[in-house]
Amino acid sequence: ERLRAALAWKFGGAVHISDTLGATSVVGAGINASNDNLRRGSAAFAAAGIAIHGIATSSFRITWTLERAHLDEAVRLLHRVFIETHPQPVP
Protein backbone atom coordinates (compact mmCIF):
# COMPACT_ATOMS: atom_id res chain seq x y z
CA GLU A 1 0.00 0.00 0.00
CA ARG A 2 2.90 2.38 0.66
CA LEU A 3 4.14 1.88 -2.89
CA ARG A 4 0.69 2.50 -4.30
CA ALA A 5 0.34 5.69 -2.27
CA ALA A 6 3.81 6.93 -3.31
CA LEU A 7 3.08 6.29 -6.99
CA ALA A 8 -0.31 7.98 -6.76
CA TRP A 9 1.26 10.99 -5.04
CA LYS A 10 4.04 11.30 -7.62
CA PHE A 11 2.16 10.41 -10.82
CA GLY A 12 -1.53 10.85 -10.01
CA GLY A 13 -3.78 9.08 -12.47
CA ALA A 14 -0.97 8.47 -14.99
CA VAL A 15 -0.08 5.18 -13.27
CA HIS A 16 -2.30 2.14 -13.01
CA ILE A 17 -1.33 -0.87 -10.89
CA SER A 18 -2.93 -4.20 -11.66
CA ASP A 19 -2.64 -7.23 -9.41
CA THR A 20 -4.30 -9.48 -11.97
CA LEU A 21 -1.71 -9.44 -14.76
CA GLY A 22 1.43 -11.47 -15.32
CA ALA A 23 3.86 -12.08 -18.15
CA THR A 24 5.27 -15.01 -20.05
CA SER A 25 8.10 -14.95 -22.57
CA VAL A 26 9.86 -16.92 -25.26
CA VAL A 27 13.57 -16.27 -25.53
CA GLY A 28 16.27 -17.05 -28.03
CA ALA A 29 18.86 -15.36 -30.17
CA GLY A 30 17.12 -13.79 -33.17
CA ILE A 31 13.60 -14.61 -31.94
CA ASN A 32 12.44 -11.38 -33.59
CA ALA A 33 14.32 -11.77 -36.87
CA SER A 34 10.85 -11.73 -38.44
CA ASN A 35 7.27 -11.29 -37.20
CA ASP A 36 6.55 -15.01 -37.59
CA ASN A 37 7.28 -15.97 -33.97
CA LEU A 38 5.26 -13.08 -32.57
CA ARG A 39 2.34 -14.03 -34.83
CA ARG A 40 2.60 -17.74 -33.90
CA GLY A 41 2.47 -17.06 -30.17
CA SER A 42 -0.27 -14.45 -30.43
CA ALA A 43 -2.37 -16.68 -32.69
CA ALA A 44 -2.04 -19.55 -30.23
CA PHE A 45 -3.32 -17.34 -27.40
CA ALA A 46 -6.22 -16.12 -29.55
CA ALA A 47 -7.17 -19.68 -30.49
CA ALA A 48 -7.15 -20.65 -26.80
CA GLY A 49 -9.28 -17.64 -25.87
CA ILE A 50 -6.49 -15.98 -23.84
CA ALA A 51 -6.63 -12.20 -24.05
CA ILE A 52 -3.33 -10.40 -24.58
CA HIS A 53 -3.03 -7.17 -22.56
CA GLY A 54 0.37 -6.17 -23.91
CA ILE A 55 3.42 -7.28 -25.86
CA ALA A 56 7.05 -6.30 -25.39
CA THR A 57 9.96 -7.44 -27.54
CA SER A 58 13.71 -7.24 -27.75
CA SER A 59 16.24 -8.88 -30.04
CA PHE A 60 16.17 -12.03 -27.88
CA ARG A 61 12.71 -12.03 -26.24
CA ILE A 62 8.96 -11.80 -26.88
CA THR A 63 6.87 -11.18 -23.76
CA TRP A 64 3.09 -11.29 -23.60
CA THR A 65 1.17 -9.71 -20.71
CA LEU A 66 -1.85 -11.81 -19.78
CA GLU A 67 -4.26 -12.39 -16.93
CA ARG A 68 -2.36 -14.19 -14.15
CA ALA A 69 -5.07 -16.85 -14.04
CA HIS A 70 -3.97 -17.98 -17.53
CA LEU A 71 -0.20 -18.01 -17.02
CA ASP A 72 0.22 -21.76 -16.42
CA GLU A 73 -1.90 -22.54 -19.48
CA ALA A 74 0.02 -19.93 -21.50
CA VAL A 75 3.41 -21.43 -20.63
CA ARG A 76 2.24 -24.91 -21.67
CA LEU A 77 0.75 -23.46 -24.86
CA LEU A 78 3.97 -21.66 -25.84
CA HIS A 79 5.94 -24.83 -25.11
CA ARG A 80 3.66 -26.77 -27.45
CA VAL A 81 3.90 -24.12 -30.19
CA PHE A 82 7.64 -23.46 -30.05
CA ILE A 83 9.10 -26.74 -28.76
CA GLU A 84 6.81 -29.71 -29.26
CA THR A 85 5.08 -29.05 -32.58
CA HIS A 86 7.84 -26.98 -34.15
CA PRO A 87 11.12 -28.53 -33.00
CA GLN A 88 13.17 -26.62 -35.57
CA PRO A 89 15.42 -23.90 -34.15
CA VAL A 90 13.74 -20.53 -33.79
CA PRO A 91 15.62 -18.14 -36.11
C-alpha positions as CSV (number, residue, x, y, z in Angstrom):
1,E,0.0,0.0,0.0
2,R,2.9,2.4,0.7
3,L,4.1,1.9,-2.9
4,R,0.7,2.5,-4.3
5,A,0.3,5.7,-2.3
6,A,3.8,6.9,-3.3
7,L,3.1,6.3,-7.0
8,A,-0.3,8.0,-6.8
9,W,1.3,11.0,-5.0
10,K,4.0,11.3,-7.6
11,F,2.2,10.4,-10.8
12,G,-1.5,10.9,-10.0
13,G,-3.8,9.1,-12.5
14,A,-1.0,8.5,-15.0
15,V,-0.1,5.2,-13.3
16,H,-2.3,2.1,-13.0
17,I,-1.3,-0.9,-10.9
18,S,-2.9,-4.2,-11.7
19,D,-2.6,-7.2,-9.4
20,T,-4.3,-9.5,-12.0
21,L,-1.7,-9.4,-14.8
22,G,1.4,-11.5,-15.3
23,A,3.9,-12.1,-18.1
24,T,5.3,-15.0,-20.1
25,S,8.1,-14.9,-22.6
26,V,9.9,-16.9,-25.3
27,V,13.6,-16.3,-25.5
28,G,16.3,-17.1,-28.0
29,A,18.9,-15.4,-30.2
30,G,17.1,-13.8,-33.2
31,I,13.6,-14.6,-31.9
32,N,12.4,-11.4,-33.6
33,A,14.3,-11.8,-36.9
34,S,10.8,-11.7,-38.4
35,N,7.3,-11.3,-37.2
36,D,6.6,-15.0,-37.6
37,N,7.3,-16.0,-34.0
38,L,5.3,-13.1,-32.6
39,R,2.3,-14.0,-34.8
40,R,2.6,-17.7,-33.9
41,G,2.5,-17.1,-30.2
42,S,-0.3,-14.4,-30.4
43,A,-2.4,-16.7,-32.7
44,A,-2.0,-19.6,-30.2
45,F,-3.3,-17.3,-27.4
46,A,-6.2,-16.1,-29.5
47,A,-7.2,-19.7,-30.5
48,A,-7.1,-20.7,-26.8
49,G,-9.3,-17.6,-25.9
50,I,-6.5,-16.0,-23.8
51,A,-6.6,-12.2,-24.1
52,I,-3.3,-10.4,-24.6
53,H,-3.0,-7.2,-22.6
54,G,0.4,-6.2,-23.9
55,I,3.4,-7.3,-25.9
56,A,7.1,-6.3,-25.4
57,T,10.0,-7.4,-27.5
58,S,13.7,-7.2,-27.7
59,S,16.2,-8.9,-30.0
60,F,16.2,-12.0,-27.9
61,R,12.7,-12.0,-26.2
62,I,9.0,-11.8,-26.9
63,T,6.9,-11.2,-23.8
64,W,3.1,-11.3,-23.6
65,T,1.2,-9.7,-20.7
66,L,-1.9,-11.8,-19.8
67,E,-4.3,-12.4,-16.9
68,R,-2.4,-14.2,-14.2
69,A,-5.1,-16.8,-14.0
70,H,-4.0,-18.0,-17.5
71,L,-0.2,-18.0,-17.0
72,D,0.2,-21.8,-16.4
73,E,-1.9,-22.5,-19.5
74,A,0.0,-19.9,-21.5
75,V,3.4,-21.4,-20.6
76,R,2.2,-24.9,-21.7
77,L,0.8,-23.5,-24.9
78,L,4.0,-21.7,-25.8
79,H,5.9,-24.8,-25.1
80,R,3.7,-26.8,-27.5
81,V,3.9,-24.1,-30.2
82,F,7.6,-23.5,-30.0
83,I,9.1,-26.7,-28.8
84,E,6.8,-29.7,-29.3
85,T,5.1,-29.1,-32.6
86,H,7.8,-27.0,-34.1
87,P,11.1,-28.5,-33.0
88,Q,13.2,-26.6,-35.6
89,P,15.4,-23.9,-34.2
90,V,13.7,-20.5,-33.8
91,P,15.6,-18.1,-36.1
